[in-house]
Amino acid sequence: MARLRLFANLRELAGTSRAEFPGDTVEAVVAAASEAYGDNFVDAVAHAGTWVNGDPATSETVVVDSDEIALIPPVSGGAGVITDTPTSNALLVGAAVALLALANTLGSVAVFSAVVVLVVSVWALDLAQETATGGLELQLPPIFASIVAAAVAVAGMDDRFSGFGLAVVFALISGMVWALIVADARHLTTLSVTLVVQLIAAGATAGLMAARLSADGERIVGILLIQIVVAGLATWLATRLAIPFLDPYVLGAVGAIVAGLVAAWLWDQTPVLYFLLEGAVVAMALIAGRGFGAVCRTGEVYLVDRPPGILSDLDGPLLAAALFVPILRLVG
């Protein structure tokens, strides 16, 4: 049986990124997969590109058991973006950001801390479920431990930046210790990806907490959330317009920078250079985080518009949150 690789919405519809089906041509293999995965899969496959062992193929291409057939949805824009933006997932991410914004304005540090831990934990769980579909088992216990430890470290120390550093150190050490205890965690790929996810999760938790507990913290966190929302809307708009020279990720990055400057000006935050540099780092983090999330969730180096997962749109924002406090401390 030939191996079938599925990407973006095809992967979600099938519930897996890899499968094997009988057939001596691409058409026969895809027909078998379509029968197994239903009408929605059939509709999506009709618009997908086909590759066999990395080369473009047609439905008549002959395949053997050792061949790999890749089905990739159509691309748009200049960046090779695979279009797939389910409204329900966007609403879930919007609800998560709205919940953070609400907690930020309530004035209760305990409530804000609980919401941050909840959002980052659910994101980590979603990421782990998607990576498991692709054959990579993220180690959730050390990730969850790092998230909770980050919140406690920042809340319990007078120097918030020291608390941030302690959270990062704990994430590294706990990941290594877990690998010593659990044999399945010692695989190099599992260990390295789990450690990176721990650092992002712990950094995002500690970063948001440290920012909120700093002087004028409500405004600072508010600026970050505004940047995330504006960048997301700009990326979505550019994707929907599908203008060849209008790269969605570049527009999203520019939106983050402009939103930070405008919000800082409206809230009388100075100097402007302070938030210009911060906006540039946030913009780069949004792109880098999305790329890292796409690799983890798909198992391939494809910059998809919305990788699989209900909270995949938080991949970039959480990396931005993890870098938020360090860059403010460096340029402040």
matplotlib code that plots the C-alpha trace (Angstrom):
import matplotlib.pyplot as plt

x = [0.0, 1.2, 1.7, -0.5, 0.6, -2.1, -1.7, -3.7, -7.5, -7.1, -5.2, -8.0, -10.7, -8.9, -7.8, -4.3, -1.3, -0.3, -2.2, -1.8, -4.3, -4.2, -4.0, -1.6, -2.3, -2.7, -6.3, -6.9, -5.2, -7.0, -10.3, -9.7, -8.9, -12.0, -14.2, -12.7, -12.9, -16.2, -17.7, -16.0, -12.7, -13.7, -14.6, -11.3, -9.2, -10.7, -8.7, -5.5, -2.2, -0.6, 3.1, 4.6, 8.0, 8.4, 7.6, 4.4, 2.0, -1.4, -4.2, -2.8, 0.7, 1.6, 2.6, 4.1, 4.1, 7.3, 5.9, 4.6, 1.7, 1.4, -1.9, -1.5, -4.3, -3.8, -1.5, -2.1, 0.0, 3.7, 4.7, 3.4, 0.5, -1.9, -5.3, -7.4, -9.1, -12.0, -14.2, -14.8, -11.1, -10.7, -13.5, -11.8, -8.6, -10.5, -12.3, -8.9, -7.5, -10.7, -10.5, -7.0, -8.1, -10.9, -8.7, -6.2, -8.8, -10.3, -7.4, -7.0, -3.6, -4.9, -7.6, -5.1, -2.6, -5.3, -6.5, -2.9, -2.2, -5.4, -4.9, -1.3, -2.1, -4.9, -2.6, 0.0, -2.5, -3.8, -0.2, 0.5, -2.6, -1.6, 2.0, 0.8, -1.1, 2.1, 4.0, 5.7, 4.8, 5.3, 5.8, 3.0, 3.9, 7.0, 5.3, 2.4, 4.8, 6.8, 3.6, 2.6, 6.1, 6.5, 3.4, 4.5, 8.1, 7.0, 4.3, 6.6, 9.6, 10.0, 12.2, 9.8, 12.7, 14.5, 11.3, 11.2, 14.7, 13.9, 11.0, 13.2, 15.8, 13.1, 11.7, 15.1, 16.0, 12.6, 12.6, 16.0, 15.1, 11.9, 13.9, 16.1, 13.0, 10.9, 12.5, 10.1, 11.2, 14.8, 14.5, 16.4, 13.5, 11.0, 13.4, 14.3, 10.8, 9.4, 12.1, 11.3, 7.6, 8.4, 10.5, 7.7, 5.0, 7.0, 8.2, 4.7, 3.3, 6.1, 6.2, 2.5, 2.7, 5.8, 4.3, 1.0, 2.8, 5.1, 4.4, 1.5, 1.2, -2.4, -1.5, 1.6, -0.3, -3.1, -0.6, 0.6, -2.9, -3.8, -0.7, -1.7, -5.3, -4.3, -1.6, -4.1, -6.7, -4.1, -2.9, -6.5, -7.3, -4.3, -5.0, -8.6, -7.6, -5.0, -3.1, 0.2, 2.5, 0.8, 2.4, 0.0, 2.9, 4.6, 1.4, 0.7, 4.2, 3.7, 0.3, 1.9, 4.5, 2.0, -0.5, 2.2, 3.2, -0.4, -1.5, 1.6, 0.9, -2.7, -1.8, 1.1, 3.8, 7.3, 9.7, 8.5, 11.7, 11.0, 7.8, 9.2, 11.8, 9.3, 6.9, 9.6, 10.5, 6.8, 6.3, 9.3, 8.1, 4.6, 6.1, 8.7, 6.1, 3.7, 6.5, 7.5, 3.9, 3.4, 6.4, 5.3, 1.7, 2.3, 5.6, 6.8, 8.4, 5.4, 4.2, 0.5, -2.0, -3.6, -1.9, -4.1, -5.4, -8.1, -5.5, -2.8, -3.3, -1.8, 1.5, 2.9, 1.3, 2.7, 6.2, 5.7, 4.6, 7.6, 9.9, 7.9, 9.4, 13.1, 13.0, 11.2, 13.9, 16.7, 15.4, 13.8]
y = [0.0, 3.5, 6.0, 9.1, 12.4, 15.0, 18.7, 21.6, 21.1, 17.6, 16.6, 17.8, 16.2, 12.8, 13.1, 12.1, 13.3, 9.8, 6.8, 3.9, 2.8, 0.2, 1.3, 1.2, 4.9, 8.1, 8.2, 4.7, 5.6, 8.9, 7.2, 4.7, 7.6, 9.5, 6.5, 6.3, 10.0, 11.1, 13.8, 16.8, 15.2, 14.5, 18.1, 19.3, 16.8, 18.2, 21.4, 19.9, 19.5, 16.1, 15.1, 11.7, 11.3, 15.1, 15.5, 16.9, 14.2, 13.6, 11.2, 8.8, 8.6, 5.0, 4.3, 1.3, 0.3, 2.3, 5.6, 8.5, 10.6, 14.1, 16.0, 19.8, 22.4, 25.2, 28.1, 31.8, 34.9, 35.2, 33.3, 29.9, 30.1, 27.2, 28.7, 27.3, 29.5, 27.9, 30.5, 28.4, 28.2, 31.9, 32.5, 30.3, 32.3, 35.5, 34.3, 33.5, 36.9, 38.6, 36.6, 37.8, 41.4, 41.1, 39.7, 42.4, 45.1, 43.5, 44.6, 41.2, 39.7, 36.3, 36.3, 37.4, 34.7, 32.0, 33.1, 33.2, 29.7, 28.4, 29.8, 28.7, 25.2, 24.7, 25.9, 23.4, 20.6, 21.5, 21.5, 18.1, 16.6, 17.8, 16.7, 13.3, 12.9, 13.4, 10.8, 13.2, 12.8, 16.0, 15.5, 17.4, 16.9, 19.1, 21.6, 22.0, 22.1, 24.9, 26.9, 26.8, 27.4, 30.4, 32.0, 31.3, 32.5, 35.9, 36.4, 35.4, 37.6, 41.4, 41.5, 40.4, 40.0, 37.7, 35.7, 35.5, 34.1, 31.6, 30.4, 29.8, 28.0, 25.8, 24.9, 23.7, 21.7, 20.1, 19.0, 17.4, 15.7, 14.4, 12.9, 11.1, 9.6, 8.7, 6.7, 7.8, 11.4, 10.7, 10.7, 13.6, 15.1, 14.6, 16.1, 19.1, 20.0, 19.5, 21.9, 24.5, 24.3, 24.5, 27.6, 29.3, 28.3, 29.3, 32.5, 33.5, 32.9, 34.7, 37.4, 38.2, 38.0, 40.2, 42.8, 42.9, 43.3, 46.0, 49.7, 50.7, 47.0, 47.1, 49.5, 47.5, 44.2, 46.1, 47.3, 43.7, 42.4, 45.2, 44.3, 40.7, 41.5, 44.0, 41.7, 38.8, 40.9, 42.3, 38.8, 37.5, 40.5, 40.0, 36.3, 37.0, 39.6, 37.2, 40.0, 38.5, 41.3, 41.6, 39.1, 38.3, 37.8, 41.0, 42.9, 41.3, 42.3, 45.9, 45.9, 44.9, 47.6, 50.3, 49.2, 49.4, 52.9, 54.1, 52.5, 53.9, 57.4, 57.3, 56.1, 58.6, 56.0, 57.3, 57.2, 56.2, 54.3, 52.1, 50.8, 50.8, 48.3, 46.3, 46.3, 45.0, 42.1, 41.2, 41.3, 38.9, 36.7, 36.4, 35.1, 32.8, 31.4, 30.6, 28.9, 26.8, 25.8, 24.9, 22.6, 20.9, 20.5, 19.3, 17.6, 19.4, 22.8, 24.4, 27.9, 27.2, 30.0, 28.2, 25.0, 22.2, 22.7, 24.8, 27.2, 27.2, 31.0, 31.4, 29.9, 33.3, 35.4, 33.2, 33.4, 37.2, 37.2, 35.2, 37.8, 40.8, 41.4, 40.7, 43.2, 45.8, 45.3, 45.6, 48.8, 50.3]
z = [0.0, -0.8, 2.0, 2.0, 3.6, 4.3, 5.1, 6.5, 6.3, 4.7, 7.8, 10.1, 8.1, 8.1, 11.7, 10.8, 8.8, 7.6, 6.3, 3.9, 1.3, -1.6, -5.2, -8.2, -9.2, -7.4, -8.3, -6.8, -3.5, -3.2, -4.0, -1.2, 1.2, 0.1, 0.8, 4.3, 5.2, 3.8, 1.6, 3.1, 2.4, -1.1, -1.7, -0.2, -2.2, -5.5, -4.9, -3.6, -5.3, -5.6, -5.2, -5.3, -3.6, -3.8, -7.5, -9.0, -10.0, -11.7, -10.9, -13.5, -11.9, -11.1, -7.5, -5.7, -2.0, -1.2, -2.7, -0.7, -2.0, -0.6, -0.8, -0.2, -0.4, -2.9, -2.0, -2.1, -1.9, -2.4, 0.8, -0.1, 2.4, 2.5, 3.0, 5.8, 8.3, 10.1, 11.8, 14.9, 15.7, 15.1, 17.6, 20.2, 19.9, 20.0, 23.2, 24.8, 24.0, 25.2, 28.4, 29.0, 28.3, 30.7, 33.4, 32.8, 33.5, 36.6, 38.8, 40.5, 40.1, 41.3, 38.6, 35.9, 36.9, 36.8, 33.4, 32.0, 33.4, 31.9, 28.4, 28.2, 29.5, 27.0, 24.2, 25.3, 25.4, 21.9, 20.6, 22.2, 20.7, 17.2, 17.4, 18.6, 15.4, 13.5, 15.7, 18.1, 21.8, 23.7, 27.4, 29.1, 32.8, 32.7, 30.4, 32.9, 35.8, 34.0, 33.5, 37.1, 38.4, 36.2, 37.6, 41.2, 40.6, 39.2, 41.8, 44.7, 43.9, 44.3, 41.2, 38.4, 35.9, 38.3, 38.6, 34.8, 34.8, 37.5, 35.4, 32.4, 34.4, 36.0, 32.6, 31.4, 34.5, 34.9, 31.2, 31.6, 34.9, 33.3, 30.5, 33.1, 34.8, 31.7, 29.0, 26.3, 26.9, 26.0, 22.3, 20.9, 18.9, 21.8, 24.3, 22.2, 21.1, 24.6, 26.0, 23.4, 24.2, 27.9, 27.3, 25.3, 27.8, 30.8, 29.2, 28.1, 31.5, 33.3, 30.7, 31.0, 34.8, 35.1, 32.7, 34.6, 38.0, 36.8, 37.2, 34.8, 34.1, 32.9, 30.1, 29.1, 28.8, 27.0, 24.4, 23.8, 23.4, 21.0, 18.9, 18.8, 17.7, 15.1, 13.7, 13.5, 11.7, 9.3, 8.5, 8.0, 5.8, 3.6, 3.3, 2.3, -0.3, -1.8, -3.5, -4.9, -3.7, -0.3, 2.0, 5.0, 7.5, 6.5, 6.8, 10.2, 11.4, 10.3, 12.0, 15.3, 15.1, 14.1, 16.8, 19.5, 18.5, 18.3, 21.6, 23.3, 22.0, 23.0, 26.5, 26.9, 27.0, 26.2, 24.6, 21.2, 20.3, 23.3, 21.8, 18.3, 19.2, 21.3, 18.3, 16.0, 18.4, 18.8, 15.0, 14.5, 17.3, 15.8, 12.6, 14.2, 16.6, 13.8, 11.9, 14.9, 15.6, 11.9, 12.0, 15.3, 14.2, 10.6, 11.0, 7.9, 7.1, 5.6, 6.5, 6.6, 7.1, 10.1, 11.1, 12.6, 16.2, 17.9, 19.3, 16.6, 16.1, 19.6, 18.5, 17.5, 20.2, 23.0, 21.7, 21.5, 25.1, 26.1, 24.6, 25.7, 29.1, 28.2, 25.3, 27.5, 30.2, 27.6, 25.9, 29.0]

ax = plt.figure().add_subplot(projection="3d")
ax.plot(x, y, z, "-o")
ax.set_aspect("equal")
plt.show()
